[in-house]
Amino acid sequence: MAERNLPHLVLNGVSRSEEFRGRGGRGTPRPSAVQNRQAHAQRLIASLDAIQVEDTARATYIAVQGRPGEPFLPEKFDVSGLSLLNTQDADADQRIPGRAIVKANRSEGGLSQLKGKLREFAGDLRPPNQNGVRNPYHADLANGVGLFAEIELRDLWRHPTKPFPEAPGQIPWEVWLEPGEVDQFVTRAVQEGLAVYPDRLEFPEDTVILVEGDVSQMARTAIGTGSVRAVSPLGAPIDFVDGLEAEEQADWLQDVLGRTQYGPQAQQAASYVTLLDTGITLAHPLIQPAFDAADRHAAVPGWDLADLHGHGSRMAGATLFGDLRTHLNSTAAINVPLRLESAKVIPDAGHNPYHLLGDRTQKAINAVEVEPDRLRTFALATTTDLDTPHSGAPTSWSTELDQLAAGRSGEVKQRRLIVTSIGNIDAQHDGNTDYLSKCDDLDEGEVQSPSQAWNSIAVGAMTEMNGVGGPTHGAALAEVGDLAPMSRTASWTKTWPIKPDVVLEGGNWYDDGFSTTPNQHSDLMLVTTSRNYPARSFTHISDTSAATALAAREIALLRASYPDLWPETIRALYVASAQWTDRMWSHIAPADRNRKGAYDVMFTRYGYGQPNLERALNSASSAITMIVEDSIRPYENKGSGRKLNEMQLFELPWPTNVLRSLVGQDVTLRVALSTFIEPNPSEVARGRKNRYASHGLRFALKGADEEVDAFTQRVGRTAVEDQPDDNGPDSGEWDFGYNRRSVGSLHIDTLTVAASDLARRGVLAVYPVGGWWKENRNVDPERCMARFSLVVEIDATEAEVDLYAEVQQKVAPQAEIQV
């Protein structure tokens, strides 16, 4: 196999903008006409008049009940003067109608406008249409409604699984407010006797605050002010794995230290890993050369900057050295090119209240970014189980992480590369049972918040440790190359992003044949640094914390080699380097490997698999990676709304001649498209899950016998309704398929085709689909530019040919080759 020792090619000037010329979709089903328009409108207006509201309230809450058996169109209530807060879909046969909660804003005359539309519906018909038919005004709105009614506080409840609280007494509430109405709400809350905490989280349409009080106090405040968009439960402390201590090995320490050289190598930039954790000890001799006292920070001023728990110091050792066991068992020289920063997010005593998790993360990042221009990779190996199960839906913490990554939050407005742990399950499952069934369980094994964030890299754990030289009895739970026993998994297979993104070494557990729960052993964990130096030099780290430290290390090394690449690009390079191990593949029967649905178990457990740093760092002569960084204006204003604006066509410097020479041989193409979205959790509450993201991007590849003009028209047709791209005559050729790759903000797929076929397919399109930028004209159009990274790899390693030379010759005038 060819050695990977060549820099990837970063391309310029290979794209052009193309307008959409596709046809629209099939349209939305419409409710049928009522028998008596006038009577129906009068009944609806009377139900609106019956809703009681205080004179001081800024808005009237309305429960909208759909007509049984008819399509329900809640978006008709998300117009000027009305705000759609949340929706419930009708059941499959529409016997139980859909339902929506709407706010009618007084300052905009929302309730009066709604009544006016109902009166127009009951009045004269519209002028004849092109078919000579006269329809009522606002027919879809009025025909789709069965009843308007008052709401209860439970109608504003926002959680996919946790029930509305029924118990008496004081309850903590996470309150989602109109940003301009926070002061009014706080004033009324204090009058009602609610405790109001000062911390805030800011999202595009919401400000989130914490209050505490009983249900009646909360109801009077919410409905009495009309400022509340939603109320939700709080969680409790974030957690982390404490691990096990090992015996002191001072002689080993001196040996390792004597062989270690610190600092970046030639042609590498200074790359930092910022640990959002418990702090890092300064005392340890293996950490101290890579960690300055001035680089210790805390989310809360006044917190002790030292690591009193040990988790951060264990993360530090794994970040700098990987598994120290490999160095302890070797005499080779060691290079540590990375540097560390510490931003303490976990208090030494007590815990972070749930509502502060996003705020503490933001403030920790603010504290570190007093040095704003450093090349950073943030690592967050703490999670909470109090949102679980969330089924992939965003939480306030994961949404804040998305904002931080996209540069919409934090004092410094810059994009950030954030690596998160997916959390660990409790070590309570019977060692005699299949541990994977526990990991796959929705209630006990689902990935924890905030790892479902779209823009972060979520890390799970796998293992290659089998206990050789370890426990003298018992058997390791996980087979080599499979999921680590405590790693969580995703429970969803559509809508929300693939999580975890990747899995790395997290150690193994074993069954001793006697205990009712699995056991840990030092030889099944990674060796790392202890905070208790000089009493102890080494300790252990395992599970998803260990995996997260290793991922942060590799990503920081990748950034050091390509310091000018965007965070979006680094994410694409790293995640796209991952592959499933043979053991992972064993969970899919060979006969099912052509069935795309069979891949679900792979994605939900392992994401894209185990990363390969060598592949992420370098190309080979027969396996070349081309990188494009570009931007697109996905939407344009038209009338009172917005429509899809443009696609970007990329005519890549394809190694056409070499590919044509590979007669009868296949090659593999892998495409990764990465963008950072701006989140809007209000769209999820409205029932529009695909509008949580500011924008959506997709990619498509030209067919071998397809003209470019026909290709662009095909893309235009599929983009309008975000329909599967059938790739023209080559339908189904992609390994993962459109449905699986078209979730989240990172899209990866591969295909293997004849080299001669690929030679004729050097045109890709990146095109937009829907997003909340498209739905909301209030957002500043100047910032509705979506930047993205496109990473394309052609792999012909089986043929051992030189693709690189041909492409390099083609791009020499405009390529920026980074080493």
N, C-alpha and C positions, 0 to 999 in steps of 0.2 A: 504494500500500500504506500502511496506517495506520502512523503513527509510534509507535514503542515508547517511551513516555515516562511510563508509569503504573506505580506500584509493584504488585508482586504482592500478592494478598490472602492473609493468614495467618488461618486459620479456627479458631474454638474452638467446642466444644459441638455438633459435627455427627455424633458417633458414639454408638453404643450397643453393648453386649455382647450376643452371641447364643450360646446353647448349641448344640452339635452335635446334629443329629437325623438324620444320614445313616446309611445302612447300611454295613456293613463290606465288605471286598473279597472276592475269590474264594477266599482261602486259599492256603497254601503246599503244593506237592506233597510227599507223604510217601513214605518208602521202604517197599517191600513187606516182608512178614513173612519171616523166615528159616524154614527147614524145621524146625530143631530148636533151640528157645530155650535149653535147658539146655547143649547142646554148644557153641553159639555163645558164650554167656556165659562158660563155663569157659575157652574158648580166648582170649577177650579178657582175662580176669582173669590168665591165665598170661602173656600178653604184657606186661601191666603189671608183674607180679612180676619179669620178666626185665630190666627197665630198671634199670641200675646208677646209683646216686646216692650222693654223699658224705654222711656223717652230719651235717656242718656246713652243708650246703646248706639254704637256706630254702625251696626249692621244687624240684619234679621237673618236668623238661621232657618233654613227651610229643608224639610225632608221631602224628597221627590220620589214618589212611588210610580213605577212604570205600569203600563196597562198589561194585564195578564195576556200571555200568548202573543205579544207584539214585540218587535225589536225596540230596544231602549237606547236612546242616543244622548247620553249625559253631556257630551261636548256641547250641546245646544245651550247649556247653562254655564259655559265658561266663556262669557262674552262681556262686553262693557257693562259695568254695574253689578255683575254677578261673578262669583268665584266658586269654582267647583272644588270642594274640599276632599271628598272621597267617594268611591263608588263600590257597589256590590253587583256583580254580574247576575243576570237571570240564570236559572238552572238550564240544563241542556235542552229540555223540551219547552222552556219558557212558561211553564205552569206557575212557577214562583217568579214574579217579575223582578226586573232590575231595580236598584235603589241608589239614590245619590243624596249627598248632603251638600247644600249650596249656601253660600253667604251672599245676601243681597245688601250691598253697601249703600248706606243712606246718602253719603256725600255725592254719590253718582246717580242717585235716584233709581237704584237697582230694582226695588220692589215695584215702583211705579212703572218702570219700563217693562217689567214682566207682565204686569196686568194689562198694559197697553198692547202688548203683542197678542194677548189672549183676546182682547176686544177686536183687534184687527182680524184675528183668525175667525171670529164670529161674524164679521162684517162682510163687505163686498169682496168678491173674488178678484184675483189678479187679472191683468189683461191676458188675452189668449197667448199661449206659447206657440212654437213653430208648428205644432200639431193641431193647433186650434183649441186646445184644452185650457180651461180656466181653473186654476187651483187656488185654494185658500192661502192667505198669508200665514207664514210661520207654521205650516202644516206639520212638519216633522216634530217640532217642539210640542205642539198641543196634542197631536194624535198619539204621541208616545207616552203621555202622562195619564195615570189613573187617578192620582190624588196628591195634594200638597198637605203637609202636616207639620206640627211643631216637633222639635227635636228634644232628645234628652242628652245629658252629658255623655252617656255611653255611645252616642252616635259620633262623637268626636274622638273616640278611642282609636289609637293607632298601634296595633301590634298584630302580627299574623296569627299568633297562637295563644298568647296569654289572655285570659278572660278579664273583662272589666272588673275592678275591685268591688266587692260587695261588703267587705267587713267594715264595721264601724271603727272610729278612731282616726288617728293621724296617718296620712298616706303621702309619700313623696310622689310628686308629679313632674314629668318632663313636659313643659308647655311650649307649643309651637305657635308663635304669634306673628301677626302682620308687623314687619319691621318698623313702620311708623307709628305703631300703637302700643309700644311696650310701656311707655310711661303711664298711659291711661289704665292699662291692665294692672300695673304694679300698685298704683294708687288705690284702685278698687280692692285689690287683693289684701292690702294691708287693712283697709276698712273692714273687710270680712274676717279678719283674724288669721289669714294665711301667713306663714313664714315665707319670705322671699329671699332667695340667695342671690348674691351680686354677679355671679359668673354668667357669661353669655357665649353662645355660638351663633355665628352669622352665616346664613345660606342665601341663595339667590332670592327666595321668596319668603324666608322664615328667619326669625330670631328665636332661639331656644333658650329658655330659662328654667330654673328649678324652683318649685314652691312646695310647701308642705301644709296639709290640712285635710279635713274630712271631705266626703263626697259632696255634701250639701254646700259647703263653703266654696268648693271648686265650681260647682254648677252655677251658683249665684254669680260668681265672678265672671265665668266664661260667657254665659248667656247674657248677663247684665251689661257687659262691655261690648260684646260682639267682636272682640279682637282676636279670639283664639281660633287657630286653624286646626289644631289637633292637640290631644293630650295622650301621653304614653307612659309606660311604666319605667321605673329606674332599675338599674342593676345594682351590683355591689362591687367588691374589690376585683381588680385584675389579679391574675395569679401567675406564678412561675414555678418552675421545677427546682427544688433545692438541691437535689443530687446527693451524692455520697462523698465523704472525705476519704482520701487515701493516706497511707503512711508517709511520713517525711522521707524525702530522698534528696538530701542536700548535695551529695556527691554527683548525682545525675544533673542537678541544676547547674553546677559549675562546669560540667562537661558540655552541656548544651550551650551555655552562655559563651564559653570559650570558642565555640565553632560558629557563632552567629554574627552576621554582619547586618547592620541596620541601615536603612535608607534606600531610596529608589535606585534602580540600576540605570545604566546609560539609556537615553532616549525614553525614559519613563518620567511621567509627571508625579508630583507629590500627591498621593491619593489617600484620603482619610475615610475611615469607617467611624461613624458617629453612633455610639451605642445609647439608645433610649432605654435606660434600664435602672439598676440600683446604684449606679456609680461604679468606679474602677479604683482599685487600690494603686497608690503611687509607689508603694514600698517594694513590690516584687521586681527583682533584677531583670527578669525576662520582659516585663512590661515597660519599665521605666524608660529605656532608651527610645521608645516609640510614643511616649505620652508625656506631654508637658503639664505642669501644675496649672498653667494658665488656661488649659483646655478642659478644665473641669467646670461643669455648670449644673444648674438645677432649675426645674420648672418653677419652683417657688423660692423666692429669695429668703435666705435664712436657713434653708435645709443644709444639713451637714453634707459636704461634698464627698466624703469617704464612702466606701462600700461596706456597709455593716451587715449585709445579708450574704454576699458572696456570689450572687448570680452574675452580676455585671463583670466581675473579675474573671469568672469562668468563661464568659462570652469573649472577653478580651483575649485570653490565651488562645482560644480556638480561632479567633479572627486573625491573629498574627501568625500562628504556626500551623493551623489545621489541627490534626490529631498529633499531639506531642509524642505519642507512643512511637510513631514512625521515626522520630528523631532520637528518642531514647534508645532505640534498637539499632542505631546507625552511627557511623563515625564521619559521615559526609558533612561538608560545609553547609551552612544554612543561611539563606538570605531572607530578611524580613523587610520588604520594600514599603509596607504600609505604615500609616500613622493612625493614632486613635484620638477620638474626642469622646467625652462623657457628658451626657445630658440626662440628669437624674429625673425620672418620672415616677418613681415609686418611693413613697415616704418610708422612713425607717420605722415608724410606729403607726399602727392603724392601717388604713387603706385609702385609696382615692374613691370618693363617692362616684357613682356611675356617671352622673351628669358632668363630672369634671374630666372624664377620660380624654375627650377630644380637646378640651381647653388646656389640659396639662401637656398633651403632646405638642400642641401649637406653641405654648410658652417655652417648652424645652427647646424646640427648634429655634425660636426667636433668640433665646439666650446664646445658643451656639453660633448663630449667624451674625454676631458682632464682628466676626471675620467672614464677610458675605461671599468672598470670591474663591474659597477653597473648593477643590474637587471632592465632593462628599457622596458617600453612600450611607443612608440612614438605616439602622437595623433596630427593629422593634420586636422583641421576642416575648411580649406580654399580651395576654388576651383576657377576655371576660366570657363567662358561660351564661351570663344573665340575659343575653339576647337570644339564647338557644332554645328551641330551634327557630331560626330566622328564614330558613329555606332560600338563602342567597339574597334576600331583600336587604337594602342598605339600612344601616342604623346611624345614629348621630355620630358615633365615633368613626365608623367606616367612611361616612360622607365627609367628615372633616379631613380624613386621610386623603381622600380624592382631591379635596380642595388644596391641601398642602402640596400634593404632587403636581397639580396643574398650575400652581403659582397664584391661585386666587385667594389664598389665606396666608397668614404670617406677615410679619412686618416687612420682610424683604420679598418682593413679588418676583420670584424666580421658580423655575421648574425644579423638582426634586426627585431623586431616585430613592424609593422607600422599599425596604425588604421587611416582610412581616412573617411571623410564625403563624401556623394555623391552629396551634394549641394541641394539648394532649388529652386523651381520655383518662379516666381514673383507672388505676391498676387494680381493679376489682374483679375482672372476669376470670372465670375458671380456667386455669391453665390447661385443663384437659379438653377444652372445647376449641373450636376454630376461632382464633382471635380476630380474623377478618370480619366475621359476622358482627362482632361488637364494634369494630371500627366503622362498619358500613351502616350501623343503626342510626336512624334519624334523630331519635331522642338523646342518645348517648354519645354518638360519634361524629356529629356534624361539625364542620370547621367553625371555629369561634370567631366572633367579632374582635378586631376590625379586619380580619384577613379577607373578607369578601369584597373589600374595596377594589374598584375597577383598575385604578392606576398603579397600584403597588404590585410587587412580586411576592406572592404568597408561597411559603415554603413548607412542605411536608417532609416526613422522614421515611427513608428506606434503609436497608442494612445489607452490608456484605460481611458482617461478623457472624461466625458460626460457632464460636466458643472453643476453637482449637487452642489448647493451652489454658483453658479457663475452667469452668465447673467440672468436677470429676464425676458428677452424676447428673442425671437429668438431660433434657434436650432443649435446644434453643427453639423458641416459639416460631420465629420467622425463618423461612428458607432464604438462602443467600440470593440477593437480588430482588427480594420482595419488600412489601410495606413493613416498616418497623412496627412493633406491636402496639405502641401507644399513639400512633399518628392518626389524626382525624381525617375524615373524607367529606366530600360534598354529597348532598342528597338530591340535588337538582340536575336535570339533564337539558334544560333549555332556559331561555330568557336571560338568566344571570351568568356572569363570567365563569369560565373554567377555573376552578380552584381545587387543590393547589395548582400553581403554575408549574412547579418543579418539585422534585424530592431529592434529598441528599442524605448522607450517612447520619443516622441518629442512634446507632447501636441496636442491641437486641436484648430480649428478656428470655428467661428460661423457666421450665417447669421441673421442679425437683422431685416430683412424684409423690410428695407428701402434703405440701401446702395447698390451700384452696384458692390462692391467688398466685400470679406469676412472680418471679423473683428477678432481682437485678444482681449482677456480678461485675466486678471491676474490669474483667477481661472482655466484657460485652459492651463497654462504654468507651468514649473517647477520653484521653488524658489531656488535662489542661492546667492552667495556673490557679493557685489558691489565693484567696485574699488574706489568709492567715500567716503568710510569710513573716518571720522566719520559722515559726513553729511548724508550718507545713509548706512545702514548696509546690506540691502537685495535688490535684484532686481530679474528679471526673465530671463529665458533662454528657448528657444523652438526650434522646428524643428530639422534639422539634426545635428546642433551643439550640442544640448542637448543630442541627441541619441549617438553621437560620444563620448562625455564626459562619459556617462554611460557605454558604451562599453569599453572604455579605463580603467575605474575603475574596471570593472569586470575581464577584462583580467589581469590587474596588480595583483588583488587578487588571481587569478588562478596561476600566476607565483610565487607569494609569497608562495603558498602551495606546488608547484612543481618546486623549483628553479633550479634543475639540468636538467629539460627537455628542449629540443631544442625549439626555436621559432616556427619551423614548427609543432612541436607536440602540443604546446599550441594553435596554430591556429586551428588545427584539432579538439582538444577537445572542444574548445569553439563553433566553427561553427557547429560541429556535434551535439551539445546539443540543437540546435534550432529546433523548431517545428512551424507549421502553426496553428494559432488560429481557433476556430470554425467559426468566422466571415470570415476569409480568405478562409476557405474551402467552405463557402457558394457561392463563385463565380464559383464553379465547380458543375455542376448538378450531383447528385448521379449516374446517368446512364453513365456519362462520366469518372468516376474515375478509370476505367480500361483502359482508352485510354491515353497513355503517352503524346500525343500532347496536351491534355487538361491542363497539368501542366504548360504550357508555361506562362500563365498569373500569376501564383503563383511565379515562379522563377524571372520573369522580374520585378515584383512589390516588392516582399518580400524576395528574396533570399531563404535561407533555413528557414526563419521565425524568431520567437522571441527566443533568447537564454534562457537557463535555467542554471543559475550559479551553483545551487545545483547539477544538473546532470553533469555539466562539472567538478566539484570538486571531487565528490565522487561516488563510487559504492554502491549498496545495496546487501543484501544477495541474492536477486532474480534478480538482474540486474547488471552484472559484466562487467567492461571495462578492456580490456587488451591492453597494449601499447608496441609497438616494434619500436625501432629506429635503422636504418640500412643504408647501402649504397650499391650501385650497379655500376658496370662499364657497361654502356648501350651499348657501341659500341667498336668494335675492328678493327684495320687496316687489310685490305685485298686488295692486289694489289695496285691500285692507289686510292682506296676509302676506305670506312668503311662500316661495316655491323653490324647488331644486335649481341650482344655478349652473354648475359646471362639473365636469369630470376632468381628471388629469390623465393624459395618455403618455406612456413611457415607451419610447423606442430604444430599447436597451442594446448595448454593443454585444450582441449575441456572438458566440464563437461558431458562426455558421459553417465555416469550411471544415473545422475539425469534427463537428457533429455529423456533417454529411459523409465524412470519411468512415464513420463507425457503422458500417453496413451490418445489419442484423443484430445490433447491440442496443440495449436499453440504457437510459440514463435517468437520474432522479432530479426533479426540480422541487425545491422547497421555497415557499414565499412566506414572508412574515410582514405584516402591516401593523404598525404601532402608532397610536395617538393617545394623548391624555385628554380625557373629557372633563368638562366642568359639570359637577353634579347638581341636580335639583330634586331633592327628596319629595317635594310637593307633588311632582308628577306621578310618583309611585302611589301616593295616597289617592290621587284622582283615578287610579286604575290604569294609567298609561305607563306600564313598566318600561316600555321601549323609549320613553321620553325622559327617563332619569338622566340620561347623558345629554350634554349640550348638542352633540352631533354624533352621527354614526357614519363610519366609512367602511367600504367594502373593496375588494379587488376582484378583477376578472382577467382571464388570459385569452388572447386571440386564438381561434381555431387554426389548424394547419392549412386548411383550404379556404379560410374566411378572409374576405377583403376587409381592410381597416374600416371603411365606411359602414359596411354591414355590421361589423363588430360594435362600433359605437352606437348604432341604432339598437342593437340587442341589449347593450348595457343600459341604455336609456329606458327601455321597456321594463326591465327588471328592477331598476332603481326606484321607480315611482312608488311602488307598494312594498319595497324591500322583499321582493320575491326571489326564490332561488335562481341563481345564474346557471343555466343548463349547459353553458359552454358550447352552444350550438350542436354540431353533429357528434361531439365527444361527451355527451351527457354521462355523468356518474364517474368520470375518470379520476377525480380527486379522492385521495385516501379517506379523509375525514368527512368531507361533504359540506355543503353550504350551511345546513342547519347547525352543525356543530362548530364550525369556525366563525360563524357570524354572531357571536355573543361577546359581550365585554368590549374592551378597547384594544385588545391584542388578538390579531387574527392570523393563524398559521395553518398551512396545509401543504401536502406533498402530493406529487404524482410521478409515476414512473412510466415512461413512454419510449418508443423507439427514438434513437438519437436523430435520425433523419426527419422524423415528425417534429421534434422539438426545434430543429433548425429553422423551421418556418413559423415559429410562434414567438418571436422576440418583441411582442407588443403587449403591455399590460395596461389596464385601466384602474385607477383609484377613483371611486365615485361615492357621493354622499347618499345616505338615506335619512330617515326622520330623526329629529332630536328636538329638545325644548327650545333651542334657538329658533327653529323653524316655526314653532307654535307661538312664541312670545315676541311680539314686535317691540316691547318695551326695553329689551336688552339693546345696548349700544351696538349698532351695526358695525362700527369700526373695529370692535374686538371679535366679531363673528368670523374670524379667520382661524382655520384649523390647521395646525402644522402636524406633519406625520413623517414617519420613517418607513421606507420600503427596503427590505433586505431580501435579496434573491440569491439563492445558491444553486449552482448546477454541479452535480456530483457524478463524475464518470470514473471513479476510482477503480472500478472493476476493469476498465479498459486501459488504464495507465497511459493516458494521452495528455498532451499539454494544451489545455484550454486557456490557461492563464496568459500565455504568451500572445495568443491571438487577441484576446480581449484587451490586454494591456496596450498592444499596438494601436487598437482602435480608439482607445480613450486617452492616449497620451496627450493630445492637445488640451483636453479639458478635465482630465481626472486629477483629483487630489489624492495622492497615494500617501497614506499615513502609516508610519512604522511604530 
